[in-house]
Amino acid sequence: MSQPVPSHTTVSIEHMRIESEASLENVKAALERIVPQLDPAVTVFLRKGDREHVDWQREHGPKLSLFVTRDHGSLLKASGEVRKAFQYEIGNPITASLMTRHDTRAALYAPLRIILYEDDQGHAIIEYDKPSSLFGQFRDERVTEVARELDNELEDILLRAAA
């Protein structure tokens, strides 16, 4: 049996940064109000192949949902530092399936990751990698087209939260 051989590809990622004059607490509250928690029923519908409910959710459900929130700032307490930093996984399992049906590797970036942190002046900063640049590396226009929609949807909710 031959040994596996790793390969590598260098990709260009467009990194986004939104600076807000609002406090982290206000932006965090707005983001968590705008983006609902993921409804577990959506993944059940997908797994069961329930197209009727999947189509309904795609048409009427939230464009993006909150999968997980991690308090990264709290991880620094052991080193004696105090920071406000939260990582979010935001996405939509239906949207993910629209990409992974064409290229399974798209699952590497679905859901998307966003970081919200407080800068030294007490302002909220949101950073993330632009979905079309993440998914575009797979060079499948069907995947990239969906990712461009994600670009707009994600930027819209993050700008609203940061306002």
C-alpha positions in Angstrom: 0.0 0.0 0.0 1.4 3.4 -1.0 1.8 6.2 1.5 -0.5 9.2 1.3 1.1 12.2 -0.2 0.0 15.7 1.0 -0.5 18.4 -1.5 -1.0 22.1 -1.0 -2.6 25.0 -2.8 -2.2 28.7 -1.9 -5.5 30.6 -2.1 -6.2 34.3 -1.8 -8.9 35.2 0.8 -10.7 38.5 1.0 -10.8 39.4 4.7 -13.5 41.8 5.8 -13.5 44.2 8.8 -16.4 46.3 10.1 -15.6 48.9 12.7 -18.4 50.1 14.9 -18.5 53.0 17.3 -21.1 51.0 19.3 -20.0 49.0 22.3 -19.4 45.3 22.0 -22.4 44.6 24.2 -24.7 46.5 21.9 -23.4 44.9 18.7 -23.5 41.5 20.3 -27.1 42.0 21.4 -28.1 43.3 18.0 -26.4 40.4 16.2 -28.0 37.8 18.4 -31.4 39.5 17.9 -31.0 39.7 14.1 -29.7 36.2 13.6 -31.9 33.5 15.1 -30.6 30.3 16.6 -30.5 27.4 14.2 -33.8 25.5 14.2 -32.7 21.8 14.5 -35.7 20.8 12.4 -34.1 22.2 9.3 -31.3 19.6 9.4 -33.9 16.9 10.1 -35.8 17.9 7.0 -32.6 17.7 5.0 -31.5 14.3 6.4 -35.0 12.9 5.7 -35.1 14.3 2.2 -38.3 16.2 3.0 -38.2 18.5 0.0 -41.5 20.1 0.8 -40.3 21.4 4.2 -36.8 22.2 2.9 -38.4 24.3 0.1 -40.7 26.1 2.6 -37.7 26.8 4.9 -35.6 28.1 2.0 -38.4 30.4 0.9 -39.7 31.6 4.3 -37.1 30.7 6.9 -34.1 32.9 8.0 -31.4 33.4 5.4 -28.7 32.8 8.1 -28.9 31.2 11.6 -26.6 31.1 14.6 -25.1 27.6 15.0 -22.6 28.2 17.9 -21.2 31.1 20.0 -17.8 30.8 21.7 -16.6 33.2 24.3 -12.9 33.4 23.2 -12.2 36.2 25.6 -12.8 34.0 28.5 -10.1 31.6 27.4 -7.5 34.3 28.3 -8.4 34.4 32.0 -5.8 31.6 32.7 -3.1 33.9 31.4 -4.4 36.8 33.5 -5.8 38.8 30.6 -9.3 40.1 30.2 -10.7 40.6 26.7 -14.1 40.7 25.1 -14.1 38.4 22.0 -16.8 36.1 20.7 -16.6 33.7 17.8 -19.8 32.9 15.9 -20.6 30.1 13.5 -23.3 31.5 11.2 -24.9 29.9 8.2 -27.7 27.9 6.8 -27.7 24.2 6.3 -29.9 24.5 3.2 -27.5 26.9 1.6 -24.6 24.7 2.6 -26.3 21.8 0.8 -26.7 23.9 -2.3 -22.9 24.1 -2.4 -21.8 20.7 -1.1 -24.0 18.9 -3.7 -21.6 20.3 -6.3 -18.4 20.1 -4.3 -18.2 18.3 -0.9 -15.2 20.4 0.0 -17.5 23.4 0.5 -18.4 21.8 3.8 -15.0 23.0 5.1 -16.3 26.5 5.4 -20.0 26.0 6.1 -21.0 27.4 8.6 -19.0 30.6 8.3 -17.0 32.0 11.2 -17.2 35.5 12.4 -15.3 37.2 15.3 -16.7 40.1 17.3 -14.2 41.7 19.6 -13.6 45.0 21.5 -10.7 47.2 20.5 -8.6 49.3 22.8 -11.0 52.2 22.5 -13.9 50.1 23.6 -15.5 49.9 20.1 -16.8 46.7 18.5 -15.0 45.2 15.6 -16.4 42.4 13.4 -14.1 40.4 11.2 -14.7 37.5 8.8 -13.5 36.0 5.5 -15.7 36.8 2.5 -17.6 33.7 1.6 -17.1 34.0 -2.2 -13.3 34.0 -1.6 -13.5 31.0 0.7 -15.7 28.9 -1.6 -14.4 30.4 -4.8 -11.1 28.4 -4.4 -13.0 25.3 -5.5 -13.5 26.9 -9.0 -17.1 25.7 -9.4 -19.3 28.5 -10.5 -22.4 26.8 -9.0 -20.7 27.0 -5.6 -19.3 30.5 -6.1 -22.7 31.8 -7.2 -24.3 30.7 -3.9 -21.3 32.1 -2.0 -21.9 35.5 -3.6 -25.4 35.5 -2.2 -23.8 34.7 1.2 -21.5 37.7 0.7 -24.5 40.0 0.5 -26.6 38.3 3.2 -23.7 38.2 5.7 -22.6 41.8 5.1 -26.2 43.0 5.4 -26.7 41.4 8.9 -23.3 42.4 10.2 -23.7 46.0 9.1 -27.1 46.1 10.7 -25.7 44.7 13.9 -22.8 47.2 13.9 -25.0 50.2 13.3 
